[in-house]
Amino acid sequence: MRHTDRLKQLGFELPPPFPALGSYNLVTTAGDQVFVSGLGPIKNGEPVIGMVGDDMTLVEAQDAARMTMLLILASLEQSCGLDSIKRCLRLTVYVRSEASFKAHPKVADGASDLLRDLFGADVLPARSAIGVSSLPMGIPVEIDSIFERSA
């Protein structure tokens, strides 16, 4: 089944891609690897703002990570076609959280679970989940990623 069809079956729709906010490419390819710059959650064309453990719950943060992954997938669709992607190789998930918050990996699961449901549990990516005190525009989650595409 095509990835675009699987996403629809899962009940997800790709959002419009978000433009780069500086002097960089959102997506760069090298051989069969596709690198996606750090992106954050966008809802109705506006960044989602919040700090996990302060004004944002774990469930809301997981939703923000899922929204971010959908934006990453939309960027892949625009640049090389989502159906050409074999799997995600690596995720780095930055979580803007208050100092006592300790569940960064659970926030990252919002993105990883979508990848699991899309590509399969046997090809989950390597991943880091890192707590930070600040992210651009006050977003709660930023994810950068590396994918493998078909030759």
NORVENDA-V319434 format. One record per helix or strand of 3 or more residues. SS is the DSSP state (H for helix, E for strand). FROM is the first residue (numbers start at 0). TO is the last residue. Records with the same first field share a line. If there is no record, write none. Layout:
BEGIN
SS = FROM-TO, FROM-TO
END
This chain:
BEGIN
H = 2-8, 57-78, 81-83, 103-118, 120-122, 135-137
E = 26-29, 32-39, 84-96, 125-131, 140-148
END
